[in-house]
Amino acid sequence: MEPSSHNKKPFRSNKSYLMEYAGLASQLMAALGLGVFIGYKLDGWLSISFPVFIWVLPLVFLMAMFVKIFKDTSRKK
């Protein structure tokens, strides 16, 4: 008995996986950089003695990116 053809996954080259994960890494770095920049500007604008936003915003952006990466990589292809 032959295995059914609808159970086979389509072939993806290593290059397509590399480009997908390189894109995710680029998005992660851009989000962290944006979080630090916005946090720096907010701390300067609010004149807070301790740099709260420069610590908090990148962590929030990092959590959001991990959720996005989890959703992107756990999706069945």
ABEGO torsion letter per residue (X at the ends): XBBBAAABBBBBBAAAAAAAAAAAAAAAAAAAAAAAAAAAAAAAAAGBABBAAAAAAAAAAAAAAAAAAAAAAABBX
